[in-house]
Amino acid sequence: MPRRNPGRDRPQRRKQARHGEPGGAFRCVGCRLDVPMIAPGTAHRNHCPHCLTSLHVDHRVPGDRRAACRGRMTALSVTVRQDGEWLIIHHCQSCDELSANRIAGDDNALALLRIAIRPLSDTRLPVSALLTL
C-alpha cells in the first residue's frame, strides 16, 4: 500500500496576515470575509471593503499598528475633505474613540452611501433646513 502524503491532501489555506503585515489577507470581524491587505487608493488597509468594519489597530499615525485596544470599530459616518476625498468615521466599541480613515478604491459604494445618508433618516432634523443651504 502506498504511503499517503498528509500535506498533499489538505486544502491550501490562504495566508492570514495580522493587521499591519504586508501581503496576505485578514478575516473581517464584522462580515467574516477574507480581505486582501492591499487596497487601491491607500497605502494602509484598515477596514473591510464589504461592510466597512475595522479593528482599532492604529494609535496616532495611519499604519503604525500600535493601538493596544484592538477593539471592533464600526463605520459611524463619512466626512469629506476640502479636496473631495471621503473619510469614514469609525467608532471603537471598546474604548469609545473616534477615528477618520480614508476610503479605498474597492470599498462598497452602497455601504458608503448608506452611512452618508443616515442623518437624513433622523426625524429630529427638518429636511426643509437642508434645502435652504
MOWO-V912062 format. One record per helix or strand of 3 or more residues. SS is the DSSP state (2 for helix, 1 for strand). FROM is the first residue (numbers start at 0). TO is the last residue. If there is no record, write none. Layout:
# MOWO-V912062
((SS,FROM,TO) (SS,FROM,TO))
This chain:
# MOWO-V912062
((1,24,26) (1,33,35) (1,71,79) (1,85,91) (1,97,101) (2,108,120) (2,126,130))
